[in-house]
Amino acid sequence: SYSSSGSSSSWSSSTSSKSTHSSDSDLNGLGLFMVFALLAVTYNIVIGSRKQKNIKSRVEFVSKQLKNINNSFWEEENLRQTAKLKFMELQVAWSEKNLSYLRNKLEPKLFGEWKQKLETLDEENKYNKMSDLEVNNVAVVDFSSTEPEFTVCIDASALDQIISNGKVVGDQSGPFREFWSFVWKEDDWLLSKVYQENETIKYKC
């Protein structure tokens, strides 16, 4: 009997109207979300493309400068291979917490920073497991023949996990890009600085 009453009919009409407005509002909200999502994707593509372009032009510029020096010490391929080998060895030493090796291969300031991080992990009963490391590309992006020093852009991928009590408590596995700077001291190239891709460095990448 309530279904045939006026009040019931009125309630139904009101609900229908509200439902229509709500639906329109939802559609508008979804539309705005899609627009912003598309803008974000486009922005990331443009910025990524720009970065790649800047890296490429930088590598080409540095390559020409190195050739102009005409000195085997600054042979570009040698620098690339040196950086790749040290990158692999230092990642292993970090994962194994091999402080004696790191002490001999890092600049004192950087060694102090890495040592502090490893000690903090120890205090928290954690360790950083790095495995399945693959280097996809190494490019020289900066150098100074007066210091002497050089910087490379490294594209790599790895299984990068923080382990605690046998469990994974942090995971940054996958591809990554870093910039590693080396300085010539005591007849060896010592790692002096590591820049993450999102850090600002003295040249544009």
DAPE-V563010 format. One record per run of one state. SS is the DSSP state (alpha for helix, beta for strand, coil for the rest). FROM is the first residue (numbers start at 0). LEN is the number of residues. If there is no record, write none. Layout:
# DAPE-V563010
ss=SS from=FROM len=LEN
ss=SS from=FROM len=LEN
This chain:
# DAPE-V563010
ss=coil from=0 len=1
ss=alpha from=1 len=3
ss=coil from=4 len=1
ss=alpha from=5 len=64
ss=coil from=69 len=2
ss=alpha from=71 len=3
ss=coil from=74 len=1
ss=alpha from=75 len=20
ss=coil from=95 len=3
ss=alpha from=98 len=7
ss=beta from=105 len=1
ss=coil from=106 len=1
ss=alpha from=107 len=16
ss=coil from=123 len=2
ss=beta from=125 len=19
ss=coil from=144 len=4
ss=beta from=148 len=16
ss=coil from=164 len=2
ss=beta from=166 len=5
ss=coil from=171 len=2
ss=beta from=173 len=12
ss=coil from=185 len=2
ss=beta from=187 len=9
ss=coil from=196 len=9
